[in-house]
Amino acid sequence: MRLFCAHRPVSSAARRLDQLLANLGYCSRREARAWVEAGHVMVRGAVADDPGLKALPADVRIDGEPPDHPAGLLLALHKPAGLVCSHDAREGPLVYGLLPPRWGRRNPAVTSIGRLDKDTSGLLLLTDQSALVHRLTSPKHKVPKLYRATLDRDLAPGLVERFAAGTLVLDGERAPCAPAGLKIVSAREAELTLTEGKYHQVRRMFAACGATVLTLHRTQFGSLELGDLAPGQWRELPLDFFG
C-alpha cells in the first residue's frame, strides 16, 4: 500500500521510448511498438509514432501520466513474518508481491537491501539502484541496524559486555562478529544493534550464548525508523535519503 509519495528526481538523459517502457515495466521491448502504435505514448504533447524515438522522461506521458519513477525506486517496507526476500517463488510467498505488479517487471529489478529471513519482520529497504545496495550493505560503511528479539530464556547481564567485545565467534566461522550493542529490555527481551549482516546473525549470536530467538523484528536501518508503518505497507523515499 502506498502511504507517502516523495519528490522524485527525473532522469535528464534522453531514452528510446521502447527502452523506457520496457525498463519501467509497462511492457516488453518487443511489445513497445504496439503500445506506441495504439497511442498510449505522447511526447511533448504529441502522440508518438516511433518506438525508437529518443525523449527525456520529463517530456513523456504514458496513458496521460508521467513515467513511473524513471530515475529509480527506494522504498521502506514493513515486512510481515512469513514472506521471503527472494525472487524465486519456490522459496515461499515473496515480499515483492506486496508491490504494484509493474514494479516487479522493472529493469534493473527491484531488490532488497540486505535480507530479513522468512520468520523475521520489520523494516526492509527495496530499490532498483545497485550502487545503493552495495553502499548500504558493505561492511566498511558500518550502517547500524536495530533489532528487537524475544528469547526462550532469561538473558544474563554479562551478554552486554560479551556482544560489545567483538570476540564472539559464530559456529562455522573463524572471524569474530564486529562489536554489537545489546540492551536488555526485560528478562527475555532485548534490542541489538549490528553494523554487519552475516547470515542469520542475530539468531546465531544468541544461539552461541545458549538462547533461542522466538521472535525477531527490525525497527531501524541507518537513520530510518520503521515508525508506525503497518505490516505489509510501504512508503517511498527520496533516492538521496541516505546521502
Secondary structure, 3 states (H helix, E strand, C coil): CECCCCCCCCCCCCEEHHHHHHHCCCCCCCCHHHHHHCCCEEECCEECCCCCCEECHHHEEECCECCCCCCCCEEEEEECCCCECCCCHHHCCEHHHHCCHHHHHCCCCCEECCCCCCCEEEEEEEECCHHHHHHHHCHHHCCCEEEEEEECCCCCCHHHHHHHCCCCCCCCCCCCCCCCEEEEEECCEEEEEECCCCCCHHHHHHHHCCCCEEEEEEEEECCEECCCCCCCCEEECCCCCCC
